[in-house]
Amino acid sequence: MFGRLKAFFQETRQELRHVNWPTRQEAARLTAFVIVLSILLALFLGAFDYLFSFMLKRFILKV
């Protein structure tokens, strides 16, 4: 059992050496891109939510 576990970790370590890791600049740039995209998407969805809520109150509920 311990031999199989040891082999698993050795193979895992070997596979991780083959991974093409991003540079620090690439990681920072992609992280910033994801954050900006998430904020823009939140604003877009928030605007539609506000618009639909307004329309629901105005035209359907007649408030």
N, C-alpha and C positions, 0 to 999 in steps of 0.2 A: 504494500500500500504506500509506504513512504517513498519507494523507488519511483512509482508512477507519479506521485505528487512532485518529487524532485524533477523528473523529466518534464512535467507540465510547465513548471516555472522556468526551466532552462529553455524550452521551446518558445515560451512566451517572451522571454528576454531576447532571444535570437530574432523573433519576428519584430519586436519593437526597434531593433537596430535597422531594420529595412524601411521604417517609416520615414517619409520625407517631412520633417518637422519644419514649420514656418520660422522665418527669422523674427527677431523681436519687433522690427519695424512692420513686417507683414501682419503679425498678430495684433499690433496696436492699431494699424490701419483698418483691418477687418473688424476688430472690436468696435471701433468708432463708427464704422459703416452700419453695423448691426444696431447700435444704440440709436443713431440718427434715423435709420429706417423704422425702428420700433416707435420712436416718437412721432414721426410723420404718419405712420399707420394709425396710431392712437388718436391723433388729431383728426384724421380723415374719418375714422369710425365714430368719434365723438361728435363731429359735425353732422353726420347722417343721423345719429341717434337724436341729437337735438332737433334736427329738421323733422324727423318722423314723429317725435313727441309733440312738437308744436302743431303739426298737421293733425295729429290725432285729437289733441285738445280743441283745436280751432274748428275743424270741419265735422268731426264725428261726435264728439261730446258736447259741442256748442258751448264751450266755457269762455 
